[in-house]
Amino acid sequence: MSTIFTRVLTGALLSVSAFSVSAHDMSAHATMTMPSTATWQGEGIIKKVTPTAITIAHHPIPALNWPAMTMQFAQPATHPLTAQSVGEEVDFTFTEGDAGYQIVSLNPHR
């Protein structure tokens, strides 16, 4: 009877050990395959500027399959863009973060 118990216990320990190793390997792969932060380009007209957000009526953004619309983008937290004025045509770059879409850069349309 002790031989059967020993074999069962050994099998259980090997299973736990193998599970532990494979779980560790999978978490390492998950970290390695995380996508980089994507950015997208748009152009439009500034409709409103506040210290925390810029509202832009933008043209379609094909990369996201978005039609033309007016939407609010968060200001960059480290350097808010206050020099822009309502009615100005702009080219802009934005990204998606935890709090929604955020402006990365904003330049007068050429």
Secondary structure, DSSP 8 states (H G I E B T S, - for coil): -HHHHHHHHHHHHHHHHHHHHHHHHHHHHHHHT-----EEEEEEEEEEE-SSEEEEEE--BGGGTB-SEEEEEE--SSS---S--TT-EEEEEEEEETTEEEEEEEEE--
